Amino acid sequence: MNVQVHAKDITLQSSTRAHIESAIESFKKYSLEITSVNVHVQAEKKGVSIEFDIHVAHAKPVVISQVDDNLDAAIDLAIDRATTALRRLHEKIVSHKSTGMKDLEILDN
């Protein structure tokens, strides 16, 4: 998994960067083939914006954008939203794989 964290017009502390990277590592528990995660942190007029761009193999990318006055609050809200989106994607994939054409038995009468 390729992870890139970009900060524009703001300086990220090492603890903040470690918090983001540990959250990205926790995304692995959903057993999705995550190919890359791009995180963009940017200072705005009304606070800070953070964007998670999560690329999953065989699925559309998951893009989460969050704006808040506080950097830590924006990061935590974005992580929660990304976790929810990945959990829903995992449940969707698991529930659709329950029965396939190869699994069905053809009964001859």
C-alpha positions in Angstrom: 0.0 0.0 0.0 1.4 3.4 -1.1 0.8 6.2 1.5 1.4 9.8 0.8 0.7 12.7 3.2 0.9 16.2 1.8 0.6 19.4 3.8 0.0 22.8 2.1 0.3 26.1 4.0 0.5 24.2 7.3 3.2 22.3 9.2 2.3 18.9 10.5 3.8 17.8 13.8 5.3 14.3 13.9 2.6 13.2 16.3 -0.1 14.3 13.9 1.6 12.6 11.0 1.9 9.4 13.1 -1.8 9.6 14.1 -2.8 9.8 10.4 -0.5 6.9 9.4 -1.7 4.7 12.3 -5.3 5.3 11.2 -4.4 4.3 7.6 -2.8 1.1 9.0 -6.1 0.4 10.7 -7.9 0.4 7.3 -6.2 -2.9 6.6 -8.6 -4.7 8.9 -11.4 -4.6 6.3 -9.5 -7.0 4.0 -9.8 -4.7 1.0 -7.1 -4.5 -1.6 -6.1 -0.8 -0.9 -3.5 0.2 -3.4 -2.8 3.7 -2.3 -3.9 6.4 0.1 -3.3 10.1 -0.5 -3.9 12.5 2.3 -4.0 16.3 1.6 -4.0 18.7 4.5 -4.5 22.4 3.6 -5.0 25.6 5.6 -8.2 27.4 4.6 -9.6 30.8 5.4 -12.1 29.1 7.8 -9.8 26.5 9.3 -8.2 23.4 8.0 -9.4 21.0 5.2 -8.3 17.4 5.0 -8.9 15.0 2.2 -8.5 11.2 2.1 -8.2 9.7 -1.4 -8.3 5.9 -0.9 -7.9 3.7 -4.0 -9.2 0.2 -3.7 -8.6 -2.4 -6.4 -11.7 -3.4 -8.4 -13.8 -0.5 -6.9 -14.2 3.2 -7.3 -11.9 5.4 -5.1 -13.2 6.5 -1.8 -12.8 10.3 -1.3 -13.4 11.9 2.0 -13.2 15.6 2.5 -13.6 17.3 5.9 -13.3 21.0 6.9 -13.0 22.2 10.5 -11.6 25.0 12.6 -9.4 22.6 14.6 -6.8 20.3 12.8 -7.2 17.4 15.2 -11.0 17.5 15.0 -10.9 17.6 11.2 -8.5 14.6 11.1 -10.6 12.6 13.6 -13.9 13.3 11.7 -12.3 12.4 8.4 -10.9 9.1 9.8 -14.3 8.2 11.2 -16.0 8.9 7.8 -13.3 6.9 6.0 -13.7 4.0 8.4 -17.5 4.0 7.9 -17.1 4.1 4.1 -14.6 1.3 4.0 -16.7 -0.9 6.4 -19.7 -0.4 4.1 -17.7 -1.3 1.0 -16.4 -4.4 2.8 -19.9 -5.5 3.8 -21.2 -4.9 0.2 -18.4 -7.0 -1.3 -18.9 -9.8 1.3 -22.7 -10.0 0.9 -22.5 -10.0 -2.9 -20.0 -12.9 -2.9 -22.2 -15.2 -1.0 -23.6 -17.1 -4.0 -22.2 -17.2 -7.5 -23.1 -19.1 -10.7 -20.3 -21.7 -10.0 -21.8 -22.4 -6.6 -25.2 -23.2 -7.8 -26.0 -26.8 -8.6 -27.9 -27.6 -11.7 -30.6 -30.2 -11.1 -31.6 -32.4 -14.0 -35.2 -33.6 -14.1 
